[in-house]
Amino acid sequence: MVAGKAIVATRTGQVAEVIQHGENGILVNPGDVGAFSDTITLLLKDQLNRQRLGRNARRQAVEQHSWERYAQQLEEIYYGLL
């Protein structure tokens, strides 16, 4: 995500919590190889959508999943315990 690339992933575990279908990536059902390959092909042909998904993925990665954000959350927890 931080690389700013469009994400194609399966709806499994935490992946489905991080990737919002159509916003910062595309989710397909686990085991659906046809949908997975069709989605990759579609994104290869659609530069605007590919770039939009990549931008959104990067923005989310930086805002919500960076080491700085994790450090900030730990500080908040630490100070809350004092």
mmCIF file as gemmi writes it, N, C-alpha and C atoms, coordinates in Angstrom:
data_model
loop_
_atom_site.group_PDB
_atom_site.id
_atom_site.type_symbol
_atom_site.label_atom_id
_atom_site.label_alt_id
_atom_site.label_comp_id
_atom_site.label_asym_id
_atom_site.label_entity_id
_atom_site.label_seq_id
_atom_site.pdbx_PDB_ins_code
_atom_site.Cartn_x
_atom_site.Cartn_y
_atom_site.Cartn_z
_atom_site.occupancy
_atom_site.B_iso_or_equiv
_atom_site.pdbx_formal_charge
_atom_site.auth_seq_id
_atom_site.auth_asym_id
_atom_site.pdbx_PDB_model_num
ATOM 1 N N . MET Axp A 1 ? 0.822 -1.19 0 1 0 ? 1 A 1
ATOM 2 C CA . MET Axp A 1 ? 0 0 0 1 0 ? 1 A 1
ATOM 3 C C . MET Axp A 1 ? 0.866 1.254 0 1 0 ? 1 A 1
ATOM 4 N N . VAL Axp A 2 ? 1.909 1.244 0.801 1 0 ? 2 A 1
ATOM 5 C CA . VAL Axp A 2 ? 2.748 2.436 0.898 1 0 ? 2 A 1
ATOM 6 C C . VAL Axp A 2 ? 3.465 2.731 -0.418 1 0 ? 2 A 1
ATOM 7 N N . ALA Axp A 3 ? 3.597 1.722 -1.264 1 0 ? 3 A 1
ATOM 8 C CA . ALA Axp A 3 ? 4.231 1.93 -2.567 1 0 ? 3 A 1
ATOM 9 C C . ALA Axp A 3 ? 3.306 2.659 -3.543 1 0 ? 3 A 1
ATOM 10 N N . GLY Axp A 4 ? 2.046 2.833 -3.157 1 0 ? 4 A 1
ATOM 11 C CA . GLY Axp A 4 ? 1.115 3.555 -4.016 1 0 ? 4 A 1
ATOM 12 C C . GLY Axp A 4 ? 0.644 2.736 -5.203 1 0 ? 4 A 1
ATOM 13 N N . LYS Axp A 5 ? 0.616 1.45 -5.06 1 0 ? 5 A 1
ATOM 14 C CA . LYS Axp A 5 ? 0.182 0.558 -6.129 1 0 ? 5 A 1
ATOM 15 C C . LYS Axp A 5 ? -1.22 0.043 -5.831 1 0 ? 5 A 1
ATOM 16 N N . ALA Axp A 6 ? -1.982 -0.207 -6.881 1 0 ? 6 A 1
ATOM 17 C CA . ALA Axp A 6 ? -3.308 -0.785 -6.708 1 0 ? 6 A 1
ATOM 18 C C . ALA Axp A 6 ? -3.174 -2.186 -6.124 1 0 ? 6 A 1
ATOM 19 N N . ILE Axp A 7 ? -4.038 -2.516 -5.194 1 0 ? 7 A 1
ATOM 20 C CA . ILE Axp A 7 ? -3.995 -3.789 -4.502 1 0 ? 7 A 1
ATOM 21 C C . ILE Axp A 7 ? -5.125 -4.685 -5.007 1 0 ? 7 A 1
ATOM 22 N N . VAL Axp A 8 ? -4.791 -5.925 -5.306 1 0 ? 8 A 1
ATOM 23 C CA . VAL Axp A 8 ? -5.785 -6.968 -5.567 1 0 ? 8 A 1
ATOM 24 C C . VAL Axp A 8 ? -5.524 -8.042 -4.528 1 0 ? 8 A 1
ATOM 25 N N . ALA Axp A 9 ? -6.537 -8.355 -3.723 1 0 ? 9 A 1
ATOM 26 C CA . ALA Axp A 9 ? -6.354 -9.308 -2.634 1 0 ? 9 A 1
ATOM 27 C C . ALA Axp A 9 ? -7.629 -10.113 -2.436 1 0 ? 9 A 1
ATOM 28 N N . THR Axp A 10 ? -7.515 -11.161 -1.64 1 0 ? 10 A 1
ATOM 29 C CA . THR Axp A 10 ? -8.686 -11.972 -1.332 1 0 ? 10 A 1
ATOM 30 C C . THR Axp A 10 ? -9.314 -11.514 -0.015 1 0 ? 10 A 1
ATOM 31 N N . ARG Axp A 11 ? -10.605 -11.71 0.084 1 0 ? 11 A 1
ATOM 32 C CA . ARG Axp A 11 ? -11.357 -11.359 1.295 1 0 ? 11 A 1
ATOM 33 C C . ARG Axp A 11 ? -11.082 -12.387 2.386 1 0 ? 11 A 1
ATOM 34 N N . THR Axp A 12 ? -9.973 -12.243 3.051 1 0 ? 12 A 1
ATOM 35 C CA . THR Axp A 12 ? -9.631 -13.16 4.133 1 0 ? 12 A 1
ATOM 36 C C . THR Axp A 12 ? -9.037 -12.383 5.291 1 0 ? 12 A 1
ATOM 37 N N . GLY Axp A 13 ? -9.374 -12.791 6.491 1 0 ? 13 A 1
ATOM 38 C CA . GLY Axp A 13 ? -8.779 -12.244 7.703 1 0 ? 13 A 1
ATOM 39 C C . GLY Axp A 13 ? -8.731 -10.731 7.745 1 0 ? 13 A 1
ATOM 40 N N . GLN Axp A 14 ? -7.606 -10.224 8.181 1 0 ? 14 A 1
ATOM 41 C CA . GLN Axp A 14 ? -7.431 -8.79 8.359 1 0 ? 14 A 1
ATOM 42 C C . GLN Axp A 14 ? -7.326 -8.03 7.04 1 0 ? 14 A 1
ATOM 43 N N . VAL Axp A 15 ? -7.03 -8.73 5.971 1 0 ? 15 A 1
ATOM 44 C CA . VAL Axp A 15 ? -6.934 -8.073 4.663 1 0 ? 15 A 1
ATOM 45 C C . VAL Axp A 15 ? -8.25 -7.366 4.35 1 0 ? 15 A 1
ATOM 46 N N . ALA Axp A 16 ? -9.352 -8.048 4.621 1 0 ? 16 A 1
ATOM 47 C CA . ALA Axp A 16 ? -10.669 -7.479 4.339 1 0 ? 16 A 1
ATOM 48 C C . ALA Axp A 16 ? -10.995 -6.306 5.258 1 0 ? 16 A 1
ATOM 49 N N . GLU Axp A 17 ? -10.276 -6.178 6.356 1 0 ? 17 A 1
ATOM 50 C CA . GLU Axp A 17 ? -10.475 -5.038 7.252 1 0 ? 17 A 1
ATOM 51 C C . GLU Axp A 17 ? -9.677 -3.823 6.795 1 0 ? 17 A 1
ATOM 52 N N . VAL Axp A 18 ? -8.592 -4.054 6.094 1 0 ? 18 A 1
ATOM 53 C CA . VAL Axp A 18 ? -7.708 -2.964 5.664 1 0 ? 18 A 1
ATOM 54 C C . VAL Axp A 18 ? -8.063 -2.472 4.266 1 0 ? 18 A 1
ATOM 55 N N . ILE Axp A 19 ? -8.356 -3.393 3.382 1 0 ? 19 A 1
ATOM 56 C CA . ILE Axp A 19 ? -8.681 -3.031 2.001 1 0 ? 19 A 1
ATOM 57 C C . ILE Axp A 19 ? -10.178 -2.78 1.888 1 0 ? 19 A 1
ATOM 58 N N . GLN Axp A 20 ? -10.547 -1.586 1.473 1 0 ? 20 A 1
ATOM 59 C CA . GLN Axp A 20 ? -11.942 -1.257 1.204 1 0 ? 20 A 1
ATOM 60 C C . GLN Axp A 20 ? -12.165 -1.406 -0.293 1 0 ? 20 A 1
ATOM 61 N N . HIS Axp A 21 ? -12.979 -2.385 -0.634 1 0 ? 21 A 1
ATOM 62 C CA . HIS Axp A 21 ? -13.215 -2.732 -2.034 1 0 ? 21 A 1
ATOM 63 C C . HIS Axp A 21 ? -13.635 -1.5 -2.839 1 0 ? 21 A 1
ATOM 64 N N . GLY Axp A 22 ? -12.861 -1.23 -3.885 1 0 ? 22 A 1
ATOM 65 C CA . GLY Axp A 22 ? -13.165 -0.12 -4.772 1 0 ? 22 A 1
ATOM 66 C C . GLY Axp A 22 ? -12.63 1.227 -4.31 1 0 ? 22 A 1
ATOM 67 N N . GLU Axp A 23 ? -12.111 1.28 -3.092 1 0 ? 23 A 1
ATOM 68 C CA . GLU Axp A 23 ? -11.571 2.541 -2.566 1 0 ? 23 A 1
ATOM 69 C C . GLU Axp A 23 ? -10.051 2.545 -2.569 1 0 ? 23 A 1
ATOM 70 N N . ASN Axp A 24 ? -9.445 1.522 -1.971 1 0 ? 24 A 1
ATOM 71 C CA . ASN Axp A 24 ? -7.99 1.459 -1.919 1 0 ? 24 A 1
ATOM 72 C C . ASN Axp A 24 ? -7.464 0.124 -2.443 1 0 ? 24 A 1
ATOM 73 N N . GLY Axp A 25 ? -8.346 -0.623 -3.079 1 0 ? 25 A 1
ATOM 74 C CA . GLY Axp A 25 ? -7.972 -1.905 -3.65 1 0 ? 25 A 1
ATOM 75 C C . GLY Axp A 25 ? -9.208 -2.644 -4.125 1 0 ? 25 A 1
ATOM 76 N N . ILE Axp A 26 ? -8.984 -3.816 -4.643 1 0 ? 26 A 1
ATOM 77 C CA . ILE Axp A 26 ? -10.078 -4.667 -5.104 1 0 ? 26 A 1
ATOM 78 C C . ILE Axp A 26 ? -9.985 -5.996 -4.366 1 0 ? 26 A 1
ATOM 79 N N . LEU Axp A 27 ? -11.104 -6.446 -3.817 1 0 ? 27 A 1
ATOM 80 C CA . LEU Axp A 27 ? -11.165 -7.714 -3.113 1 0 ? 27 A 1
ATOM 81 C C . LEU Axp A 27 ? -11.909 -8.741 -3.961 1 0 ? 27 A 1
ATOM 82 N N . VAL Axp A 28 ? -11.397 -9.948 -3.969 1 0 ? 28 A 1
ATOM 83 C CA . VAL Axp A 28 ? -12.063 -11.062 -4.64 1 0 ? 28 A 1
ATOM 84 C C . VAL Axp A 28 ? -12.213 -12.193 -3.628 1 0 ? 28 A 1
ATOM 85 N N . ASN Axp A 29 ? -13.101 -13.111 -3.919 1 0 ? 29 A 1
ATOM 86 C CA . ASN Axp A 29 ? -13.325 -14.235 -3.013 1 0 ? 29 A 1
ATOM 87 C C . ASN Axp A 29 ? -12.139 -15.192 -3.041 1 0 ? 29 A 1
ATOM 88 N N . PRO Axp A 30 ? -11.799 -15.757 -1.88 1 0 ? 30 A 1
ATOM 89 C CA . PRO Axp A 30 ? -10.702 -16.723 -1.826 1 0 ? 30 A 1
ATOM 90 C C . PRO Axp A 30 ? -10.955 -17.894 -2.775 1 0 ? 30 A 1
ATOM 91 N N . GLY Axp A 31 ? -9.926 -18.288 -3.475 1 0 ? 31 A 1
ATOM 92 C CA . GLY Axp A 31 ? -10.012 -19.428 -4.367 1 0 ? 31 A 1
ATOM 93 C C . GLY Axp A 31 ? -10.567 -19.132 -5.751 1 0 ? 31 A 1
ATOM 94 N N . ASP Axp A 32 ? -11.03 -17.916 -5.963 1 0 ? 32 A 1
ATOM 95 C CA . ASP Axp A 32 ? -11.594 -17.555 -7.275 1 0 ? 32 A 1
ATOM 96 C C . ASP Axp A 32 ? -10.475 -17.02 -8.171 1 0 ? 32 A 1
ATOM 97 N N . VAL Axp A 33 ? -9.732 -17.937 -8.736 1 0 ? 33 A 1
ATOM 98 C CA . VAL Axp A 33 ? -8.57 -17.597 -9.557 1 0 ? 33 A 1
ATOM 99 C C . VAL Axp A 33 ? -8.983 -16.783 -10.769 1 0 ? 33 A 1
ATOM 100 N N . GLY Axp A 34 ? -10.128 -17.108 -11.355 1 0 ? 34 A 1
ATOM 101 C CA . GLY Axp A 34 ? -10.612 -16.373 -12.524 1 0 ? 34 A 1
ATOM 102 C C . GLY Axp A 34 ? -10.875 -14.913 -12.203 1 0 ? 34 A 1
ATOM 103 N N . ALA Axp A 35 ? -11.549 -14.655 -11.084 1 0 ? 35 A 1
ATOM 104 C CA . ALA Axp A 35 ? -11.828 -13.271 -10.68 1 0 ? 35 A 1
ATOM 105 C C . ALA Axp A 35 ? -10.534 -12.525 -10.369 1 0 ? 35 A 1
ATOM 106 N N . PHE Axp A 36 ? -9.595 -13.237 -9.749 1 0 ? 36 A 1
ATOM 107 C CA . PHE Axp A 36 ? -8.312 -12.616 -9.413 1 0 ? 36 A 1
ATOM 108 C C . PHE Axp A 36 ? -7.583 -12.179 -10.686 1 0 ? 36 A 1
ATOM 109 N N . SER Axp A 37 ? -7.47 -13.086 -11.636 1 0 ? 37 A 1
ATOM 110 C CA . SER Axp A 37 ? -6.753 -12.75 -12.874 1 0 ? 37 A 1
ATOM 111 C C . SER Axp A 37 ? -7.527 -11.736 -13.709 1 0 ? 37 A 1
ATOM 112 N N . ASP Axp A 38 ? -8.856 -11.826 -13.74 1 0 ? 38 A 1
ATOM 113 C CA . ASP Axp A 38 ? -9.66 -10.847 -14.475 1 0 ? 38 A 1
ATOM 114 C C . ASP Axp A 38 ? -9.497 -9.446 -13.894 1 0 ? 38 A 1
ATOM 115 N N . THR Axp A 39 ? -9.433 -9.373 -12.567 1 0 ? 39 A 1
ATOM 116 C CA . THR Axp A 39 ? -9.279 -8.071 -11.903 1 0 ? 39 A 1
ATOM 117 C C . THR Axp A 39 ? -7.916 -7.46 -12.213 1 0 ? 39 A 1
ATOM 118 N N . ILE Axp A 40 ? -6.881 -8.265 -12.19 1 0 ? 40 A 1
ATOM 119 C CA . ILE Axp A 40 ? -5.543 -7.769 -12.536 1 0 ? 40 A 1
ATOM 120 C C . ILE Axp A 40 ? -5.524 -7.281 -13.982 1 0 ? 40 A 1
ATOM 121 N N . THR Axp A 41 ? -6.115 -8.046 -14.871 1 0 ? 41 A 1
ATOM 122 C CA . THR Axp A 41 ? -6.172 -7.646 -16.283 1 0 ? 41 A 1
ATOM 123 C C . THR Axp A 41 ? -6.939 -6.343 -16.444 1 0 ? 41 A 1
ATOM 124 N N . LEU Axp A 42 ? -8.057 -6.229 -15.747 1 0 ? 42 A 1
ATOM 125 C CA . LEU Axp A 42 ? -8.857 -5.005 -15.817 1 0 ? 42 A 1
ATOM 126 C C . LEU Axp A 42 ? -8.049 -3.796 -15.348 1 0 ? 42 A 1
ATOM 127 N N . LEU Axp A 43 ? -7.324 -3.944 -14.252 1 0 ? 43 A 1
ATOM 128 C CA . LEU Axp A 43 ? -6.522 -2.834 -13.735 1 0 ? 43 A 1
ATOM 129 C C . LEU Axp A 43 ? -5.36 -2.491 -14.658 1 0 ? 43 A 1
ATOM 130 N N . LEU Axp A 44 ? -4.789 -3.48 -15.299 1 0 ? 44 A 1
ATOM 131 C CA . LEU Axp A 44 ? -3.71 -3.201 -16.252 1 0 ? 44 A 1
ATOM 132 C C . LEU Axp A 44 ? -4.21 -2.346 -17.416 1 0 ? 44 A 1
ATOM 133 N N . LYS Axp A 45 ? -5.466 -2.509 -17.765 1 0 ? 45 A 1
ATOM 134 C CA . LYS Axp A 45 ? -6.046 -1.764 -18.889 1 0 ? 45 A 1
ATOM 135 C C . LYS Axp A 45 ? -6.627 -0.41 -18.469 1 0 ? 45 A 1
ATOM 136 N N . ASP Axp A 46 ? -6.838 -0.209 -17.178 1 0 ? 46 A 1
ATOM 137 C CA . ASP Axp A 46 ? -7.498 1.003 -16.682 1 0 ? 46 A 1
ATOM 138 C C . ASP Axp A 46 ? -6.539 1.816 -15.813 1 0 ? 46 A 1
ATOM 139 N N . GLN Axp A 47 ? -5.724 2.61 -16.458 1 0 ? 47 A 1
ATOM 140 C CA . GLN Axp A 47 ? -4.68 3.357 -15.759 1 0 ? 47 A 1
ATOM 141 C C . GLN Axp A 47 ? -5.259 4.321 -14.721 1 0 ? 47 A 1
ATOM 142 N N . LEU Axp A 48 ? -6.339 5.025 -15.042 1 0 ? 48 A 1
ATOM 143 C CA . LEU Axp A 48 ? -6.901 5.995 -14.099 1 0 ? 48 A 1
ATOM 144 C C . LEU Axp A 48 ? -7.375 5.325 -12.815 1 0 ? 48 A 1
ATOM 145 N N . ASN Axp A 49 ? -8.1 4.225 -12.946 1 0 ? 49 A 1
ATOM 146 C CA . ASN Axp A 49 ? -8.576 3.517 -11.759 1 0 ? 49 A 1
ATOM 147 C C . ASN Axp A 49 ? -7.408 2.931 -10.979 1 0 ? 49 A 1
ATOM 148 N N . ARG Axp A 50 ? -6.436 2.387 -11.67 1 0 ? 50 A 1
ATOM 149 C CA . ARG Axp A 50 ? -5.242 1.821 -11.037 1 0 ? 50 A 1
ATOM 150 C C . ARG Axp A 50 ? -4.513 2.899 -10.228 1 0 ? 50 A 1
ATOM 151 N N . GLN Axp A 51 ? -4.357 4.075 -10.803 1 0 ? 51 A 1
ATOM 152 C CA . GLN Axp A 51 ? -3.672 5.162 -10.102 1 0 ? 51 A 1
ATOM 153 C C . GLN Axp A 51 ? -4.485 5.669 -8.913 1 0 ? 51 A 1
ATOM 154 N N . ARG Axp A 52 ? -5.807 5.761 -9.08 1 0 ? 52 A 1
ATOM 155 C CA . ARG Axp A 52 ? -6.675 6.22 -7.993 1 0 ? 52 A 1
ATOM 156 C C . ARG Axp A 52 ? -6.595 5.259 -6.812 1 0 ? 52 A 1
ATOM 157 N N . LEU Axp A 53 ? -6.698 3.968 -7.088 1 0 ? 53 A 1
ATOM 158 C CA . LEU Axp A 53 ? -6.596 2.966 -6.021 1 0 ? 53 A 1
ATOM 159 C C . LEU Axp A 53 ? -5.233 3.034 -5.335 1 0 ? 53 A 1
ATOM 160 N N . GLY Axp A 54 ? -4.178 3.199 -6.106 1 0 ? 54 A 1
ATOM 161 C CA . GLY Axp A 54 ? -2.837 3.298 -5.543 1 0 ? 54 A 1
ATOM 162 C C . GLY Axp A 54 ? -2.66 4.516 -4.657 1 0 ? 54 A 1
ATOM 163 N N . ARG Axp A 55 ? -3.17 5.656 -5.104 1 0 ? 55 A 1
ATOM 164 C CA . ARG Axp A 55 ? -3.094 6.885 -4.284 1 0 ? 55 A 1
ATOM 165 C C . ARG Axp A 55 ? -3.837 6.705 -2.966 1 0 ? 55 A 1
ATOM 166 N N . ASN Axp A 56 ? -5.042 6.158 -3.066 1 0 ? 56 A 1
ATOM 167 C CA . ASN Axp A 56 ? -5.838 5.95 -1.859 1 0 ? 56 A 1
ATOM 168 C C . ASN Axp A 56 ? -5.17 4.957 -0.914 1 0 ? 56 A 1
ATOM 169 N N . ALA Axp A 57 ? -4.58 3.906 -1.466 1 0 ? 57 A 1
ATOM 170 C CA . ALA Axp A 57 ? -3.887 2.921 -0.644 1 0 ? 57 A 1
ATOM 171 C C . ALA Axp A 57 ? -2.704 3.555 0.074 1 0 ? 57 A 1
ATOM 172 N N . ARG Axp A 58 ? -1.931 4.346 -0.636 1 0 ? 58 A 1
ATOM 173 C CA . ARG Axp A 58 ? -0.776 5.002 -0.021 1 0 ? 58 A 1
ATOM 174 C C . ARG Axp A 58 ? -1.212 5.967 1.085 1 0 ? 58 A 1
ATOM 175 N N . ARG Axp A 59 ? -2.235 6.748 0.794 1 0 ? 59 A 1
ATOM 176 C CA . ARG Axp A 59 ? -2.713 7.716 1.786 1 0 ? 59 A 1
ATOM 177 C C . ARG Axp A 59 ? -3.134 6.985 3.069 1 0 ? 59 A 1
ATOM 178 N N . GLN Axp A 60 ? -3.87 5.896 2.925 1 0 ? 60 A 1
ATOM 179 C CA . GLN Axp A 60 ? -4.289 5.148 4.103 1 0 ? 60 A 1
ATOM 180 C C . GLN Axp A 60 ? -3.092 4.551 4.829 1 0 ? 60 A 1
ATOM 181 N N . ALA Axp A 61 ? -2.154 4.01 4.096 1 0 ? 61 A 1
ATOM 182 C CA . ALA Axp A 61 ? -0.974 3.405 4.721 1 0 ? 61 A 1
ATOM 183 C C . ALA Axp A 61 ? -0.213 4.434 5.542 1 0 ? 61 A 1
ATOM 184 N N . VAL Axp A 62 ? -0.016 5.608 5.005 1 0 ? 62 A 1
ATOM 185 C CA . VAL Axp A 62 ? 0.733 6.659 5.699 1 0 ? 62 A 1
ATOM 186 C C . VAL Axp A 62 ? -0.047 7.181 6.902 1 0 ? 62 A 1
ATOM 187 N N . GLU Axp A 63 ? -1.352 7.411 6.715 1 0 ? 63 A 1
ATOM 188 C CA . GLU Axp A 63 ? -2.155 7.999 7.78 1 0 ? 63 A 1
ATOM 189 C C . GLU Axp A 63 ? -2.465 7.026 8.914 1 0 ? 63 A 1
ATOM 190 N N . GLN Axp A 64 ? -2.65 5.759 8.582 1 0 ? 64 A 1
ATOM 191 C CA . GLN Axp A 64 ? -3.147 4.835 9.595 1 0 ? 64 A 1
ATOM 192 C C . GLN Axp A 64 ? -2.191 3.715 9.979 1 0 ? 64 A 1
ATOM 193 N N . HIS Axp A 65 ? -1.22 3.398 9.143 1 0 ? 65 A 1
ATOM 194 C CA . HIS Axp A 65 ? -0.406 2.211 9.396 1 0 ? 65 A 1
ATOM 195 C C . HIS Axp A 65 ? 1.097 2.479 9.433 1 0 ? 65 A 1
ATOM 196 N N . SER Axp A 66 ? 1.487 3.736 9.526 1 0 ? 66 A 1
ATOM 197 C CA . SER Axp A 66 ? 2.915 4.05 9.558 1 0 ? 66 A 1
ATOM 198 C C . SER Axp A 66 ? 3.473 3.81 10.966 1 0 ? 66 A 1
ATOM 199 N N . TRP Axp A 67 ? 4.79 3.688 11.055 1 0 ? 67 A 1
ATOM 200 C CA . TRP Axp A 67 ? 5.438 3.536 12.358 1 0 ? 67 A 1
ATOM 201 C C . TRP Axp A 67 ? 5.19 4.758 13.224 1 0 ? 67 A 1
ATOM 202 N N . GLU Axp A 68 ? 5.125 5.935 12.599 1 0 ? 68 A 1
ATOM 203 C CA . GLU Axp A 68 ? 4.837 7.154 13.364 1 0 ? 68 A 1
ATOM 204 C C . GLU Axp A 68 ? 3.459 7.076 14.011 1 0 ? 68 A 1
ATOM 205 N N . ARG Axp A 69 ? 2.497 6.568 13.266 1 0 ? 69 A 1
ATOM 206 C CA . ARG Axp A 69 ? 1.132 6.437 13.806 1 0 ? 69 A 1
ATOM 207 C C . ARG Axp A 69 ? 1.11 5.425 14.946 1 0 ? 69 A 1
ATOM 208 N N . TYR Axp A 70 ? 1.809 4.303 14.78 1 0 ? 70 A 1
ATOM 209 C CA . TYR Axp A 70 ? 1.862 3.314 15.851 1 0 ? 70 A 1
ATOM 210 C C . TYR Axp A 70 ? 2.544 3.879 17.093 1 0 ? 70 A 1
ATOM 211 N N . ALA Axp A 71 ? 3.61 4.634 16.921 1 0 ? 71 A 1
ATOM 212 C CA . ALA Axp A 71 ? 4.295 5.254 18.054 1 0 ? 71 A 1
ATOM 213 C C . ALA Axp A 71 ? 3.364 6.232 18.758 1 0 ? 71 A 1
ATOM 214 N N . GLN Axp A 72 ? 2.613 6.986 17.988 1 0 ? 72 A 1
ATOM 215 C CA . GLN Axp A 72 ? 1.655 7.935 18.563 1 0 ? 72 A 1
ATOM 216 C C . GLN Axp A 72 ? 0.599 7.192 19.38 1 0 ? 72 A 1
ATOM 217 N N . GLN Axp A 73 ? 0.106 6.088 18.865 1 0 ? 73 A 1
ATOM 218 C CA . GLN Axp A 73 ? -0.889 5.3 19.596 1 0 ? 73 A 1
ATOM 219 C C . GLN Axp A 73 ? -0.309 4.735 20.887 1 0 ? 73 A 1
ATOM 220 N N . LEU Axp A 74 ? 0.942 4.27 20.836 1 0 ? 74 A 1
ATOM 221 C CA . LEU Axp A 74 ? 1.586 3.762 22.046 1 0 ? 74 A 1
ATOM 222 C C . LEU Axp A 74 ? 1.773 4.863 23.083 1 0 ? 74 A 1
ATOM 223 N N . GLU Axp A 75 ? 2.142 6.041 22.633 1 0 ? 75 A 1
ATOM 224 C CA . GLU Axp A 75 ? 2.278 7.175 23.56 1 0 ? 75 A 1
ATOM 225 C C . GLU Axp A 75 ? 0.947 7.496 24.222 1 0 ? 75 A 1
ATOM 226 N N . GLU Axp A 76 ? -0.115 7.482 23.431 1 0 ? 76 A 1
ATOM 227 C CA . GLU Axp A 76 ? -1.442 7.765 23.982 1 0 ? 76 A 1
ATOM 228 C C . GLU Axp A 76 ? -1.831 6.74 25.039 1 0 ? 76 A 1
ATOM 229 N N . ILE Axp A 77 ? -1.535 5.466 24.78 1 0 ? 77 A 1
ATOM 230 C CA . ILE Axp A 77 ? -1.821 4.422 25.744 1 0 ? 77 A 1
ATOM 231 C C . ILE Axp A 77 ? -0.982 4.612 27.005 1 0 ? 77 A 1
ATOM 232 N N . TYR Axp A 78 ? 0.308 4.88 26.793 1 0 ? 78 A 1
ATOM 233 C CA . TYR Axp A 78 ? 1.231 5.061 27.918 1 0 ? 78 A 1
ATOM 234 C C . TYR Axp A 78 ? 0.783 6.226 28.808 1 0 ? 78 A 1
ATOM 235 N N . TYR Axp A 79 ? 0.495 7.365 28.2 1 0 ? 79 A 1
ATOM 236 C CA . TYR Axp A 79 ? 0.087 8.525 28.988 1 0 ? 79 A 1
ATOM 237 C C . TYR Axp A 79 ? -1.278 8.324 29.623 1 0 ? 79 A 1
ATOM 238 N N . GLY Axp A 80 ? -2.107 7.526 29.006 1 0 ? 80 A 1
ATOM 239 C CA . GLY Axp A 80 ? -3.403 7.214 29.589 1 0 ? 80 A 1
ATOM 240 C C . GLY Axp A 80 ? -3.286 6.354 30.843 1 0 ? 80 A 1
ATOM 241 N N . LEU Axp A 81 ? -2.214 5.575 30.905 1 0 ? 81 A 1
ATOM 242 C CA . LEU Axp A 81 ? -1.989 4.72 32.06 1 0 ? 81 A 1
ATOM 243 C C . LEU Axp A 81 ? -1.33 5.441 33.227 1 0 ? 81 A 1
ATOM 244 N N . LEU Axp A 82 ? -0.726 6.571 32.961 1 0 ? 82 A 1
ATOM 245 C CA . LEU Axp A 82 ? -0.024 7.318 34.038 1 0 ? 82 A 1
ATOM 246 C C . LEU Axp A 82 ? -0.974 7.949 35.013 1 0 ? 82 A 1
